[in-house]
């Protein structure tokens, strides 16, 4: 006897084109119906590449037809254009999802441990400083989407819980920057053990049920990788562009480059590449390349994007993150802070 779970299990063999993950874990299956030997599958795909739905439909038909007892197979794939990047409809979607947010920038990396959250926090603080100096300032926010390892509140020195006003979550703020994170909603000792649909729902709820107010820029700190959380975010939010963070070594470069390909597939432009932990500067001004050299440049060339900054290994960056005072706040005239400020200016100019 054929049932929906048999079909769903079989569909886990269908990979999203260009990804190692399957269409079930990506949450693309909207409905499966079975009537006797007839099977109908309905999917929704968000992409700017019109060949992707055709590839997925063909693969689904092949997989379902191979199941014993299946006769007729009907596959419907609804195509939805990306909500960010160069595709149309961005303004309309911003008005409906985040009406007060002018620009949304995703900060991403292929692997963990490259300092992506540190970059996100310091870019936000640098942008805040820059935008305040230009007048007509509305605000900057950080949306911490790292569900499993949220660290932005620690780095921003925020310990207070969000408040509720008119059935909306009011994000706490520090240094004038609004922050929303899973870390503000769970106990410090509680592990976050969530599967794909729960992650997708959390990101959607954060986007729709948080009162972000008026913002010039929202920095979205993505978890590492190219899984459910990443794809869900770019399908939910009208992302204007992405910044890719890597470290110089080959392992980080290869993973960062692969991870960044996701943004190309959903028409989100790469605004630039940041090489973090680029070098250690000695007292005499010479540099030691602890993790190798040139990784950021290689990543940028592979993605045909600019290398917008090389951030050094600096104890003050680490200490500032641990104390909840980003270096761009604590020491705005330091060399690392000036690098973040230059990156922020480049990103805003690129937008």
N, C-alpha and C positions, 0 to 999 in steps of 0.2 A: 504493500500500500504506500502510495506517495503522499507525503505531507509537507507542510511548509518548511519544517526544520530540516528535512532531507534536502530540499532545494537550497535553503539558505547555507547549509553546510557545504554543499557542492560549489556554491558561488564564491566560497573563500578561495577557490583556485584561480579566480579571475583577478588579475592584478590591474591596478590603475596604470595606464600607459606611462612608462618612464619611471614608475615607482616599484618598490619591493613589497608594498602593502597592498592588500586586497580591497575590493570595492565594498565588502561587508564591513570591515573594520573602519573604513573611511566614512561609513554611514550614508552611502549612496542609495541603498535599497529603500524605496518608499513603500512598496507593497508586493506581496507574493500571494497569488490565489491559485487554488487547485480545484479543478472540477473533473472528476474521473481521471482520464489520462491527459487532459488538457492543462497546461500550466501557463499562467500569465505573470510577468515580472514587470514592475514599473520602477524606474530609477530616475533620479534627478542629478544632473552633473553641472557643476559650475566651471566653465572654462572659456577662454577666448579662442581656443583651437577647435574648429568645427570637425576636425577629423577624429578627435578623442571619443565623442559619443558613438560614432560609427564603429570604432575599434572595440569599444566596450560592448556594444550591442551584439556584434559578431561573436565575441568571445563568450558572452552569456548564452547565446543561442547554441553554440557548440557544446558548452558544458552541460546545459539542461537537456539537450537532445541525447546526450550520452548516458543519462540516468535510465536505468531499467524501468520499463512500464510507461515512460513518457511518450505521448503521441504528438499532439499539436503543441507548439511553443509560440507564445506571443510576447515580444519584448518591446516595451515602450521606454524611450529615453528622453526625458524632458531636459532641454538645454537652457541653462541660465547663464547669462553673461556675467563675468566677474564684476564685483562691486567696487573695485578700486583700480588703480593703474590707468592705462590708456584707453580702456573701453568706455563706452558711453554710459550715461545715467548716473555718474558719480554724485553730482549735486543733489539729485532727487533722493538718492539713497541716504546721503548724509542728513538730509532734512528729516527723513523718517526714522533713522536709527540713532544718530548722535547729532541732533539739530544745532547744538552750540559749538561743535568742534570743527575748526577750519581745516586742519591737516592731521593726518594720522601716519605715523612713521613706525614701522616694525623694525626691531633690532633682533637679529637672528644669528645663529651659528649652527653648524652641522653637529658639533660635539660639545659635551659639557666641559667645564674647567677652563674655558678660554677667557673668562672675565666679562661675559656678555652683560650681566646685570650691573657690574661696575661701570661699564661703558654707558649703559642706558641711563643710569642715575646721573652721571657726570655730564652727559649730553643734555639731559633735561635741565640741569642746573645752569649749564652754559647758555642754552637757548633762552631760558628765563631771563638771565642777565642781559643778553643781547636784545631781546624783544622789549624789555622794559626801557632800554635806552632809546628805542626808536619811536616811542609814543604809541597811543591807541592800543595799549596793552590789555589783553583779556585774561591770559593765564596759560599755564602749562600743566599737564597732568601726566602721570605714569600709570599705565595699566599693566600690572604684573601678572602675566598669563602663565608663569611657570608653576603649574598646578602642584607638581611633586616636590619642588625645591624652591619655594618662594623666599627671596632674600631682600627684596627691595625695601620693605619697611625697616629692617635692621639698618640698612645702608643710609636710609633717609632719617633715622632717628625717630621713627613713629612707633609708638606702643599703644596708643588709644584705639579702642574699637570704633568702627563706623557707627553713626547714628542713623535713625530712620525718621524721615520727614515726608509726610504726604505719601506714604507707602513706597518711598524711594530711599535707597541707601545713599547717605551723604558721606563721601570719602573724606577721611582726615587729611590734613595737610601739614607740611613743615617747609620752612624756607619759601613759603608762598606757593608751593607745588602740591597739587592734589595727588593722592596715591590710593589705589585700590589693589588689594592683593588677597589671595587665599590665606596668607599668613595672618591676616587680620580677623579671620573668621573661624579659625581652628585653634585648639590648644597647642602650645609649643611642643608638647610631647606626643601629640597625636599624629600617627602616620596617615597620609592621604592615599587610600587604596581605591582608586576609581578606574572603571573601564571606559571605553571610548564614548558611549552615549552620555554618560554622566559628565565627562569632560566637555563634550560639545555643549551640553545644557548649561554648565557653569559659565562657560565663555559667553554664551548667548545672554544669560541672565545678567552677567556683569555689564555687558554692553547696553542692555535695554533697561535695567532696573537700578542703575547707579545714576544719581543726579550729578553729572559732570559739570553742569552749568556752561559758561562760555569759556572756551579754550582756543588759543591760537594754535597750539600743537599738543597732540597726545602722543607720547612715546609708549609703544607696546613692547614689553620685554617678553619675547617668546621663549618657550622651553627649547632645549636643544633637540635636533632631529627634524624629521619631516612626517610626523605621525598625525593622529587625530586632532590634537590641539592646534597644530600649525595650519592644517588644511581648513579646520572649522573656523579659525579666526579670519583667514583671508576670504572665506566664503560668507562670513557674517558681517565683517566690518569693511567699510570702503577705504582700504589702505592705499595711501598715495605713493608710498615707496618703501624700500627696505634698505637697511644698513647691515652688511655682513661683517661679523667679527671673527677673526681667526688669530692664531698665533703663528710664529714663523715656521715651525717644524712641519715636515711633509705630511705627517698623519693628520694634523689639524687642517692643513690646506686642502687635502683631498676630500675630507668629509665636508668642510665648509663649502667647497665648490659644488659638490653633489647636492647638498642641502639647499643651496641658493637656486638650483634649477627649478625648484617648486614654484618660486615667484615668477619665473619666466612663463611657466605653464598656465598661470592664472593672470597673466598680463599685469603684474605688479613690477614696476621698474626698480632696478637696483640703483640706489642713489650713491653708493660708494662702499668701499671696503676699509675697515679699520684693522690694522695689525696691532694687536694688544701684546703686552709683555715683549716688546720688540727688541729691547736691548737694556743693558745695565750700564749707566754712565758712571765712570770712575771720577774721583776727586779732581784729576788733572784734565777732565773733559773727554778723555778717550772712551770708547764704547766696547763693551763685551757682549757679544751676541750669544747669550746662554742657550737659547732654543734654536739657533740657526739664523739664517739671514735670507731675506728675499721672499718669504712665504706670502706676505701681503701683496707684493707686486705680482707674483704668479697668479694668485687668486683673482686680483683685479683684471689682469690680462685675459684670464680664462673666461671671465664674466663680461668682458668688454665694459668695465665700469672703472671709475677713478679710484685710486688709492688716496683716501682723504686724510689719513693720519697714521702715524706710528707712535704708539704710546709706550713709554719706557717702563721697565720694572722699577718701581719706586716704593719704598717703605711707607711714604706719606700717603700714597693712594690706598694701600692696604689698611693702614691705621685709621684713615678717615672713614673707610667703609665699616670697620669694626666699631668705631665710636659713633657712627650715625651722622658724621659731618663730612660730606663729600669734599674732595680736595678742591674742587671748583668753588666751594663755599669757604672752606677753611683757609686756603692759600690761593686766592684767585690770580696772584701775580707769579706763581711758581711756573716752571717750565711745563710740567704735565698739564696744569690747568689751562695754560695758553694753547696747548695742543688740542685739548677738548674744545676750547672756545673757537679755534680755527676750524675744527671739524663741524661744529654747530653752524658757523657762518656759511661754510660750503654747502651743507645739507639744505639750509633754508634758501640759499640762493638757487640751488638746483631745483627746488620745488616751485 
